[in-house]
Structure formats: C-alpha cells, structure tokens
Amino acid sequence: MAITIRDVAEAAGVSTATVSRALRGLPNVDEATRARVQAIAAQLDYVISPSASRLASGRTGSVGVITPYISRWFFSTVLSGVENVLQSAGMDLLLMSVSTPDAQHRLPPAPRLRRRVDGVLAIALPPDDPQLDDVIALGMPTSLIGTAKEGVPGVTIDDVQAGRTATQHLLNLGHRRIAIISGNLIDAPFTAEHDRFRGYRETMEEAGLEIDPLMEAFGYFTVAGGEQAMTALLTHRERPTAVFAMSDEMAFGAMRAMRSHGLTPGKDISIIGIDNHDLSELLDLTTVAQPVFDLGRVAAEALLVQIRAGNGAVRPDSFVLPTQLIVRGSTSPVE
C-alpha cells in the first residue's frame, strides 16, 4: 500500500498539518520536529504530493516567462539563467511568446496567465508596451529583464555606458570615422537600442565629432542583417575605419561582409560588439561583455523572493549588472 501523510504523522507523533509544513519548508515548525519528520518521511519513502502541496498553499508552482523571441542567443541565454534558478526551486517554467502585429491569432499573455502562474518574468519588452501594462495590472509578483519600468523590480545593464565604452575604445585607438550598426530603421521598441545609440552619440559629440548619417546602418540584431548593413557601409566613398555593432551577432555578419570584400577585421577596419556571445572569442571579436545568464538568474531569484513572501509583501530593488570591455583582435589602432 502507498504511504500517506497520515502514516508519517502517526510515526512522528505529530499532526498531518505539521508534517505538511515540515516537508514544505514552511515556518511554525521547530527544527527538531522538522528533522524528525524529514527523517521518518525518508525512512518510509514518502514524497509529498506536488499537486496537494500546491492546492494547500494556493500556488501553482509555475512562473510565466514572456519573451519576444526564443531562438535568438540573448533570449535563450537569459532563459537558461531563469531555468537554472526555477529548477533548483522546484518551480515550472511556462514560456509565452508575445504576439506581434502580424500574428493577431495569438492571445495577449495577460488573460492566459490568470490562475496559471505564481509570478511573471518579462524579457526585454518595451516599457510602454500595452501587453506589459496588462501583465503588471494583474497584481502578481513580476520582475523585468533588460528593461526598466518605475515601480516594477528589474534587472538590466547600463546600456548607455555600454555604448560609451564601445565607442570610447575605438576613439582611444585613434579612430574618428566610426560607423554604427543599430537594429531597426524605424523607431526601435527596445530601450537597449535607444540607450546604446545615446552612448555612441554622446561620446562622439564629447570628442568633437559630428555624426554622419551615412555612417549608420541597420542590422536588425541578426547575423544576416549585420552583413547587409556592413555591405551598405562599404559602398560609401569614404568607408569607416571602425564600426560599433550594437550586438555581437550583427558584428559577426559585418565581419563576414568585410572578408567577402577582401578586408581583414581588425586590420583594415576595426569592429566591436556588445554581448560576449559564445562565438566571440572564437571569431576574435572585441566586445563589451554583458552577464546575460546572470540577468536571468538574478531576476528569477528576485521573483522567488516576492512569491515566497506573499503578493505585495516584498518589492526587491532593481539591479544594474556590470559590463566589461574585452579587447581581442578585431580592433587595432588606426593607421
């Protein structure tokens, strides 16, 4: 016969409620009793029912993660950090991709989250996105990753400083004709893109340099987009001596375009990215490294603090994680 919680309670000489609290790590159980209950449960090979535990606590044991992309390196790496924390905590991950204007058949995430999750993590959603507002309006524990919104805990990097660091590195090498490969031709929805361009613009202006509109191209944060953007930059009469790509993946594409035109990255044209993508070292790309895995890990840990404390009882501070310039062979002094 299967061992029940009543069997454990009788063997330990306590109530079933005490057994439940002891095995779920809840307070109001002294440590000696908790240890005795855990030992007897292990001896009897009893495992508390997850469904019963969730029913008793009023929790689902799940966290919803809302993301605009899944397959792109940044988002998948953030998800790895989130999953690492949730798995250790015995929580499930419910992954939801937000709808896009050309995917009207998808329901907005907020209605689908009710009674299905204990908290929500949103990755790199624009802070003024109505769908994000709908999620926050649910009133459940929420943490943001890669974006900031007043009153909501979040984990980011200083993207303005990252743009400054990348641009200043090229200026320090003597470059003055510095092109930039950004994401979108239209107004970018992601704050990171705006902030990185701001860092580039301010650093160039402080160096007394005007920004040439011909020195900006758009790579859509993909390898193929970076290749097309670099190809466009190379068609100008005065090509850049250096390029700041807002992501490593766009930098990879730009490097491929250089090579297809008989140019050597770091020798003929310097290039720097942002991320420290897994392939950056292999391709010898100078980059501003951001702790992508840790963005997910820290955000998940902050969310669990909210969930365990009870809705609204705790609002963790927001975190700004550090970046680091990693110099490799793709940048060199201007000749």
Secondary structure, DSSP 8 states (H G I E B T S, - for coil): ----HHHHHHHHTS-HHHHHHHHTT-SSS-HHHHHHHHHHHHHTT----HHHHHHHHT--SEEEEEES-SSSHHHHHHHHHHHHHHHHTT-EEEEEE---TT-TTS--HHHHHTTT-SEEEEES--TT-HHHHHHHHT-S-EEEES--BTTB-EEEE-HHHHHHHHHHHHHHTT--SEEEEES-SS--SSHHHHHHHHHHHHHHHHTT----GGGEEE-TTSHHHHHHHHHHHTTSSS--SEEEESSHHHHHHHHHHHHHTT--BTTTBEEEEEE--TTTTTTT-EEEE--HHHHHHHHHHHHHHHHHH-TTT-----EEE--EEE--TT-----
